[in-house]
Amino acid sequence: MKLIRLVGECDDGDCPTLYATDRGTLVVQGGLLADHGREIPAHEALVEIPVELIRKAVRGDLI
C-alpha cells in the first residue's frame, strides 16, 4: 500500500498526520488510545488527532 501525505502537524513523521492511499482509503496517524473503555476488535485501534488536522484537510480540498 502506498501512503500519500495529505496534511500533518509536522514534517518529521512523528506527529498526527492524514494520508490517502492508493486503494482509495484514508489512514490516520495519531496517539494510540489505551484507556478508552470501548470494546474494539483486536485488529483495530483507536487513535487521537487534533480537530484542526481535519479542518486543514477540508479547507485544502485534499480529499
C-alpha positions as CSV (number, residue, x, y, z in Angstrom):
1,M,0.0,0.0,0.0
2,K,1.3,3.5,-0.9
3,L,0.6,6.3,1.6
4,I,0.3,9.9,0.3
5,R,0.7,12.6,3.0
6,L,-2.3,15.0,2.8
7,V,-1.8,17.1,5.9
8,G,0.1,16.8,9.1
9,E,1.1,18.7,12.2
10,C,4.9,18.5,11.5
11,D,7.3,17.2,8.8
12,D,9.4,14.7,10.8
13,G,6.9,11.8,10.6
14,D,6.2,11.7,14.4
15,C,3.0,13.8,14.6
16,P,-0.7,13.5,13.8
17,T,-1.0,13.1,10.0
18,L,-3.7,12.3,7.5
19,Y,-2.8,10.1,4.5
20,A,-4.6,9.0,1.3
21,T,-3.8,5.5,0.0
22,D,-3.5,4.1,-3.5
23,R,-6.6,1.9,-2.5
24,G,-8.9,4.9,-2.3
25,T,-8.9,4.9,1.6
26,L,-7.6,7.3,4.3
27,V,-5.1,6.5,7.0
28,V,-4.8,8.5,10.3
29,Q,-1.6,8.6,12.3
30,G,-2.1,9.8,15.9
31,G,-1.6,8.9,19.5
32,L,-2.8,5.4,20.4
33,L,-5.5,5.4,23.0
34,A,-5.4,2.6,25.6
35,D,-7.8,3.6,28.3
36,H,-10.9,4.4,26.2
37,G,-13.4,2.0,27.8
38,R,-14.6,0.7,24.3
39,E,-14.6,-2.8,23.1
40,I,-13.0,-2.9,19.6
41,P,-11.7,-5.8,17.5
42,A,-8.1,-6.9,18.1
43,H,-7.1,-5.9,14.6
44,E,-8.3,-2.3,15.0
45,A,-7.1,0.6,17.1
46,L,-8.4,4.0,18.3
47,V,-6.1,7.0,17.7
48,E,-6.5,10.6,18.7
49,I,-5.8,13.5,16.4
50,P,-6.4,17.3,16.7
51,V,-9.7,18.5,15.1
52,E,-7.6,21.1,13.3
53,L,-6.0,18.4,11.3
54,I,-9.3,17.5,9.7
55,R,-10.2,21.2,9.2
56,K,-6.9,21.8,7.4
57,A,-7.6,18.8,5.1
58,V,-11.1,20.0,4.3
59,R,-10.0,23.7,3.7
60,G,-7.2,22.5,1.5
61,D,-9.7,20.4,-0.6
62,L,-7.3,17.5,-0.3
63,I,-9.9,14.7,-0.2
